[in-house]
Each structure stands twice: as C-alpha cells, then as structure tokens.
Amino acid sequence: MKMPEVCPVCGQKVEVEVGFYYGTGYVSYALSIAICVASLIAWWLFIGFSINDNSIYWWLGFNGLLLLALQPIIMRLSRTIWMAFFVYYDEDWAKGAPEGSGRTNTTFKGAI
C-alpha cells in the first residue's frame, strides 16, 4: 500500500502537498461504482436474476469480495487519475523542470 516519495522515472513528488489525495475518494468511488455495474451486468447475462432464488444475495456477496480484492488496484489507479488532473505531462521534462514544479531531479539519468 506504500507509494514512493518521488516518481522513479521523472522525479515528480508523489505527495504534492499535504492533503492532496483527499479528492481521490471521489475517483475511487466512481471506479467502484463502475466495477459494481460491470459485475451486475456480467452476473445478469451469465447467471441471471430471478425472484424464485437468492441470486441477488449471491451477487452482493460476490461483488463485496470483488471490491475488497481490487481495493489496492483501485487505490493506486485513483491516485494516478487524481494526479493526472493536476500534474500535466511534459514532453520536454528531461531538459529540466522549472522552479517550483515539484520535480526533484531535473536531468534524466538513464537514457536508453
């Protein structure tokens, strides 16, 4: 669950400021809802729902276990998406980061 202090490729600080990742709860919630809807549709297509059995309860249990199993992936993905909203891709990052950009190393030390 631990994330590195800086990006190993570009040197961008992962913790941009204190409390920066509080907004990832919204992204994580949206990803979880998308997973729930996808598993509901898949369950409905492959197994089906009926009022004569308890298939909705089996789906709820399956969905809960699925979300628990995917939580580390959802957490990392939501942090990545949230950071992409505020830290933009710079094609010329190896030439040097401007002052105050949050990047710690300004030169690329591993060219291919």
C-alpha positions as CSV (number, residue, x, y, z in Angstrom):
1,M,0.0,0.0,0.0
2,K,3.0,2.3,0.4
3,M,3.8,4.6,-2.5
4,P,7.3,6.0,-3.3
5,E,8.2,9.6,-2.3
6,V,9.0,10.5,-5.9
7,C,8.4,9.1,-9.4
8,P,11.4,6.8,-10.2
9,V,11.3,8.0,-13.9
10,C,10.8,11.8,-13.8
11,G,11.4,12.7,-10.2
12,Q,7.9,14.3,-9.7
13,K,7.0,14.4,-6.0
14,V,4.1,11.9,-5.4
15,E,2.9,13.8,-2.3
16,V,2.4,17.2,-4.0
17,E,1.1,18.9,-0.8
18,V,-0.4,17.8,2.5
19,G,-4.0,16.6,1.9
20,F,-3.6,16.4,-1.9
21,Y,-5.1,13.0,-2.1
22,Y,-8.3,13.7,-0.2
23,G,-10.0,14.1,-3.6
24,T,-9.1,10.5,-4.6
25,G,-12.1,9.3,-2.6
26,Y,-14.4,10.7,-5.3
27,V,-12.4,9.0,-8.1
28,S,-12.2,5.7,-6.1
29,Y,-16.0,5.9,-5.5
30,A,-16.6,6.3,-9.3
31,L,-14.3,3.4,-10.1
32,S,-16.0,1.2,-7.5
33,I,-19.5,2.1,-9.0
34,A,-18.2,1.3,-12.5
35,I,-16.9,-2.1,-11.2
36,C,-20.2,-2.8,-9.4
37,V,-22.3,-2.0,-12.5
38,A,-20.0,-4.1,-14.7
39,S,-20.2,-7.1,-12.3
40,L,-24.0,-6.7,-12.1
41,I,-24.4,-6.8,-15.9
42,A,-22.0,-9.7,-16.2
43,W,-23.9,-11.6,-13.4
44,W,-27.2,-10.8,-15.1
45,L,-26.0,-12.0,-18.5
46,F,-24.2,-15.2,-17.4
47,I,-26.2,-16.3,-14.3
48,G,-29.3,-14.2,-14.3
49,F,-31.6,-12.9,-11.6
50,S,-34.9,-14.5,-10.5
51,I,-37.5,-13.9,-7.8
52,N,-37.5,-17.6,-7.1
53,D,-33.9,-17.9,-5.9
54,N,-31.4,-15.9,-3.9
55,S,-29.1,-14.9,-6.8
56,I,-29.2,-11.2,-5.9
57,Y,-27.7,-12.0,-2.5
58,W,-25.1,-14.2,-4.1
59,W,-24.2,-11.3,-6.4
60,L,-24.0,-8.9,-3.5
61,G,-21.5,-11.3,-1.7
62,F,-19.5,-11.8,-4.9
63,N,-19.5,-8.0,-5.5
64,G,-18.3,-7.2,-2.0
65,L,-15.4,-9.8,-2.2
66,L,-14.5,-8.4,-5.7
67,L,-14.3,-4.9,-4.4
68,L,-12.2,-6.0,-1.4
69,A,-9.8,-7.9,-3.7
70,L,-9.5,-5.0,-6.1
71,Q,-9.1,-2.3,-3.4
72,P,-5.3,-2.0,-3.7
73,I,-5.6,-1.6,-7.5
74,I,-8.5,0.9,-7.2
75,M,-6.5,2.9,-4.7
76,R,-3.4,3.2,-6.9
77,L,-5.4,3.9,-10.0
78,S,-7.5,6.6,-8.3
79,R,-4.3,8.3,-7.1
80,T,-2.8,8.2,-10.6
81,I,-6.0,9.6,-12.1
82,W,-6.2,12.3,-9.5
83,M,-2.6,13.3,-10.0
84,A,-3.2,13.4,-13.8
85,F,-5.8,16.1,-13.2
86,F,-3.3,18.5,-11.7
87,V,0.2,17.4,-12.9
88,Y,0.4,17.6,-16.7
89,Y,2.6,15.6,-19.0
90,D,5.6,17.5,-20.2
91,E,7.2,16.1,-23.3
92,D,10.5,18.0,-22.6
93,W,10.8,17.0,-18.9
94,A,14.4,15.8,-19.4
95,K,15.6,19.2,-20.3
96,G,14.9,20.5,-16.8
97,A,12.0,21.2,-14.6
98,P,11.0,24.8,-14.0
99,E,11.4,26.2,-10.5
100,G,8.5,25.3,-8.2
101,S,7.3,22.4,-10.4
102,G,7.8,19.9,-7.6
103,R,10.3,17.8,-9.5
104,T,13.4,16.9,-7.6
105,N,15.8,15.7,-10.3
106,T,16.0,17.8,-13.3
107,T,18.1,15.7,-15.6
108,F,17.4,12.2,-16.9
109,K,20.0,9.7,-15.7
110,G,19.1,6.6,-17.6
111,A,18.7,7.3,-21.3
112,I,18.2,4.3,-23.5
